[in-house]
Amino acid sequence: MKKLRILATLFLATLLVNCTTEKSKTDPKTGNTDYVASQSDTLTKHLKPFRPELPTIGLLMFHGVLQGEVVATSDVFGKPDKNLEQLFNVITIAETENPITTEEGMRFVPDHTFENCPKLTALFVPSGYDMYAQVHNEKMVAFIKRKNRETEFIVSNCAGAQLIGKSGIADGHKIVTYIGGGKQLQEDYPNLKVQDDSLVTFVEDGKFSSSNGNLTSYISALNLLEKMTNTEHRKFVESYLYLDRLQNWEN
């Protein structure tokens, strides 16, 4: 009797494993209804392939980066259209392939390095609380200069404006930085037209745009998204992100 109970338990356990790891469904490629989806499908179906025909959005990263400024851009450009079609390649770039530790303590693994980064349509330059190492990183500044020659758009958020200033690519153009940082930015890079950060949240001048950073990084990303697609898609992404709930959370 004891052996029968053991066998019954093993049988039920086997059924449970099979039910949770394999499900019959229609093969999206062949239409075969006997197609069995393995557990790995749930791990790979969310990965977006790099499609050379799509615009590529590059997110610069470095140790101590404010992760929200990276996430905001990927949040906006990583969303599909209303037909669930991928519209952009969104990639992360750092000096090496080693994981990046953000200011908040999360670790991000870069997709590309400065050397193997593909051609970009737009480059987003984020910030950190201590930009000294980044501004004095010759390889990083050279990378920004090089990508400026091929990109259609360059966006900085918060103190990322210091890297833009150091590179010289936006000399003569309007720029804004974090609240309280404009005076020093203007002193360090007098060729920039630094805007009053106590009044200006976001500014656009030619191919260059910038924001105060933090959550306003969504503004710079959504503005560029609309330029690269249309107003309808920008509004669709805003609804996808529940931004109206964030704006009216007290109600």
N, C-alpha and C positions, 0 to 999 in steps of 0.2 A: 504493500500500500504506500509505503514511504517512497519507493522508487517511482510509482505512478505520479505522486505529487510533484516530485522533482522534474520528471519528464514534462508534465503539464506546465510547470513554471517556465522551463526552458523554451517550450513551444510558444507560449504567450510572449516571452521576451523577444524571441526571434521575429514574431509578427510585428511587435511594436517597433523594433529597429527598422524593419523593412518599410513600415508605413511612414516613418519619419525621415528616411534617407532617400527613398525612391518613390516617385509619383509618375504614373502614366499620364501623358499629355500629348498634344499634337506637336510633332516636330516642326518648328517654324520654317525649316528649310525644305523638307520633303512633303510635309502634310501627313506623314505616317502617324496614325493614332496609337500605335504600339510603342512610340518613342518613350524611353524612360529617362527622366531627368535625375541625374546624380546629385549628391549633396554639393559638389563643386560648382554647380550652376548658380547657386545662391551666392557664391563667393566671387564669381567672375562677371555676372550679368550687369553689375553696376559700373564696371570699368569702362571708361570711354576711350575708344581707340584714337590714336593720333591720325588725323585725316589731313593730308597735305593740302587739299583743296580748300580747307576752312581757314579763316583768320586765326592767328595764334596770339594768345594773350600771355605775356610773360610776367611772372611775379618774382621779383628779386627778394632773396632772403639772406640773412646773416645771423650770427649768434646775438641774442638779445633783441631780436626783432619783435615788435608788438604784433602778436599773432592775429589780433582782430583786424588789422589792416591787410593782412594776407587773406584771411578768411572772407572778409567783406567782398573783395574782388572775385574770389573763386565762387562765392555764393551767388553773385550776380551773373557772371559769365558762364558758370557751369550749369545753369538751368536750361532745360530744353525749351523749344517753342511750344505752342499750344497743341501741336501735333506730335509732341514728344520727340522731335527731331533735334539732334545735336547741331548747334550753330557755331561753336568755337572749340578750338583746342585751348585748354588752360594748363599751363605748365609752371613749375617752380624751378628757380635757378639759384645756385649758390656757387661760391668759389671752388668748393670741392664736393665730392659725392657723399661726404660724411654727414650724418644727421645734424640738423640745426636745432639748438635749444633756444626756445623763445624766451622773452622776458618773463612770461607767465609760467614757464617750466615745461611746456609741451615740447616734444621732439618731432620735427618734420624731416622727412627724407627728400632731398631735392631730386627732381626729375633730370636735370641737366646741370652741367658746370659752365663756367664762362667759355671754355674751349669748345664744347660740343653743343652749345645752345643752337637750336634751329633758327631760321629767319622769323622775326617777330613782326606782328602788325602793331602791337602796342606793348609798352613796358610800363609796369607799375613799380614805383620806388617807395617803399614804406619807411618807417622810422624805428628808432629805439630810444630809450632814455639817455643813453650815452653814445653819441654819434662820432666821438673823436676817432675811434679805431676805424670806422667806416670811411670817414672823410680822408683819412691818411692812408687808406688802402689803395695803392696805385693801380692794382689789378682791377679793383671794383670800379674806380673812376674811369679807367680805360675802357672797361666793358660798357659802361653807360655811354661814353662818347661813341664807341663803335656802333652800338645799337641805335643810337640817334640817327645815324646815316641811313638806316634801312626802315625804321619804324614810321608809321603814319601818325602815331600818338605817343606822347610821354606824359605820365601822370605821377605826381608825387603827393604823398599824404604826410601831414604833420612835419616832423623834422627831416623827412626824406628830401625836403627842399634844400637842405644843406648839401646833400650829394649833388643835386642839380646845380646848385651854385658853384660847387667845387669843380664840376665838369665844364662849366662855362657854356653849356649847350643852349641855355635859355637867356643868355645875356640880352638885355633890352626888352625882355618880356615880363608881363605881370606874373606874380607868384604870391602865394600866401602860405604861411606855416602854422604851427600850433599857437594857441592863444598865449600871448606873452613872449613869443620868440621872434617877432618881426624885427624889432630894433637891432638885435644882435645879428640877425641874418643880413640886414641891410648894411651894417658896418663891415661884416666879413666879405660880402659880395656886392659891392656898390653898383655893379653893372646890372643887377636885377632890379626890377620895379616892384619892390616889396609892398604888398597891400596891408592895410590896417587890419590886423587879425582880431581886433576887438569888435569890428563891424562886418568883416568879410569872412564868410564860411567857405566859400568855393569861388574860384576864379578860373577863367579859360582865356587863353591868348594864343591864337594860332594852333599849332599842334600840341601845345603845352597846357596842362590844367593841373590844379592843385587844390588841396583842402586842408582844414585844420587837423584832420586825422581822426583817430578813434572811430566813433560811429558815423562821423561825417564822411568817412571813407566810402560809405555806401552811396553818398551823393556823387562823388567823382566817378564811381563805377557806373552808376545808373545813367549819369549824363552821357558818358561815352557809349554805353550800351545803346541808348536812343540814337546817337549819331551813326552808329554802325548798323543799326537795324531800323526801327521806326518807333513812333510813340506807342502804338498798340502793344508791341512786344515789351517795351519798358514797363507799361502799366500791368501787363500780364505777370512779369517777374515780381513787381512790387506786391501784387496780390498773392503770389506764390510764397513770398517772404513774410506775409502778414504785417507789412509795415504800417498799415492803418491801425492795427491793434496796438502797435508800439506807440504810435502818436497819440492814441486816445485811451491809454491803459487805465487812467483814473476814472473813466466813465464805464 
